[in-house]
Amino acid sequence: MSSREFVFDRSFELAERILYILLCGAFVSFAVYVYILPFFPAFKFIKDFLFISIGIISLINLRRKSFSFHPGMVDLFVFIFGVYLIFHLIYTALHIKSLMVAYLGLRLNFLPILSYFGFRSLRSERYKRNCFSLFVLIMLIAVIFTLIEFFLFTYNLVPQDFFCNLSGACSVRDNQTLGYFQRIYGLMGSPHNSGIFHMCFLAVLLFSSERSNNNPWPKYLYRRHIRTLLLFLTVSAIFISTSKTSWIIFFVIMGLMIIRERRINMERIMLLILGVFFLYLMAFQTPGQTERVVNQLILGTFKIKTEQVVSFFNGFTKKNPIIGNGYSYINSYQYNAPNLPKENMVVTGDFFFIDLLHMIGLIGVIILSILLIFFPSRTFFLEQYSLSQKSSALGVLSIAMQFLHYSPLANPLIGITIWYLVSNLAEK
């Protein structure tokens, strides 16, 4: 090896080490993001610094790997979607005559896509396993955080506004859920994001019962009693999160597991029974609650939301249904901005899939559906994929189902999580 080749190899090794540190730093930073941001507003720029740095260093590493790195279909569609997002950045900037505001719209939901290229450009198996172990640890901490918060609220050990003051998310109210339990903020700062993050941990636990050299599970997940305890705690946290969307996704995911396995599995049955028990405990044990659920929260909400959806699609077909209107950068419910184009405001806030259609049009939604629905479904049901890939597929499907309600991608930890899981699907 010549001295020049040696220097290049050392520089690329250093670049990969820096990339690994940035990816781990992103996981840790975003795990505490919502609780640090209210006290240090400048902390929000850590999101931009980390993702842009990861994107730049990934290009260096992928250049080094070009002789051995063979992109697959997942890589191809992520690249196509990335190019489409850049097109929309330019398109939005020209439409609203402000590149900075267009960038703010991009960073709200889509900037974490840069982390995908970071995870895919890691060569070291040790780095990959360490990233996964850190990811699992953060999900475990999130479950414990939710359970502790529920305990503190239930026994009045802290004021009801304690966590909302910490996270700055005081718009969440206890009367917005079922039953009489206080809504949980969790590590994510909202019930919906906390519930869906717990679903990602459940996806790992459901597939961690089998030991394999191809699966990067932490050793403690192979211990039967520890895994059983974690399953119980995670299902508890999903329902204690008070996220009704996560409750529904839980039963859908368990149904998919039963369909895939095509046999009676007592563990799955017990988890379903546990889920039904918590559903009753959290939602239906209050006198008159069943009638309220049917009349107000189901029939009433369905009527209101249906009217919103119909109204949107009537206007959607008259504007730019193919490519959309560009990024939404302001919530029209919270701000009065008459000088800004209305088509670039958040349309509903209640249905993220509608906001996606509004922003990136049918082309963008089709590409994103291939990435977040088709590829994960294929990985989940076909036998040739590893158990770790199947757990990643289940996590991606869980987050994708959340798109039917609120946006999970505005939370940077959920943002990096979904692209990390998609990168696992692309592994050979």
Buried (B, 14 or more C-beta within 10 A) or exposed (E): EEEEEEEEEEEBBEBBEBBBEBBBBBBEBBBEBBBBBBEEEEBEEBBEEBBEBBBBBBEBBBEBBEEEBEEBBBBEBBBBBBEBBEBBBEBBBEBBEBEEBBBBBBBBBBBBBBBBBBBBBBBEEEBBEBBBBBBBBBBBEBBEBBBEBBEBBEEEEEEEEBBBEBBBBEEBEEEEBBBEBBBBBBBBBBBBBBBBBBBBBBBBBBBBBEEEEEBBBBEEBBEEEEBBEBBEBBBBBBBBBBBBBBBBBBEEBBEBBBEBEEEEEEEBEBBBEBBEEBBEBBBEEBEEBEEBBEEEBEEEEEEEBEEBBEEBEEEBEEEBBEBBBBBBBBEBEEEEBEEBBEBBBBBBBBBBBBBBBBBBBBBBBEBBBBBBBEBBBEBBEEEEBBBBBBBBBBBBBBBBBBBBBBBBBBBBBBBBBBBBBBBBBBBE
